[in-house]
Structure formats: structure tokens, C-alpha cells
Amino acid sequence: MTTLNVARVYLRVSTEDHDLQRQEAIIGNARTSG
């Protein structure tokens, strides 16, 4: 596996993590605001 492929996979995983955190934050805000 080349370094470029590793970087691509890492970037994709990190962006997915950020999306999950954002969704959780949105859900948390929706819950607190009723």
C-alpha cells in the first residue's frame, strides 16, 4: 500500500469522525432545546 493511499484512507476516516461529532452535537443541541 502506498503512502498516498494511506493518507487518503486516513483523511476519509478523520472526516467521518468529524461528521459524527457534528451530528452528535446537533442531536445534543436539539435534545437540550426540547
N, C-alpha and C positions, 0 to 999 in steps of 0.2 A: 504494500500500500504506500502510495507516495505521500509526501508531506502535504501536498495541495489537497488531496482527498481527506486527509486527517483534519486539516484546517476547515474544510467545508463542513464535515460532519460536526466538528466542534461548534462552529458558528451556528449551524442549524439547531443543535441541541440547546445552546445558550439562548437563542432567540425564543425557542419553545418554552424554556424555563421562564423567561421574562413575560411571555404571553400568559402563562399560567399564573404567575404572581399578579399580573394586572387584572386577570379575571377574578382571582380571589379577592383582590382589593375592591373591585367593583361590587362583587357579591356582598362583601362585608359592609360596604357603604350602604347598599340597598337594604340590608338587614337592619342596620342601626337607624336608618331614616324611616323604617317601617314599610 
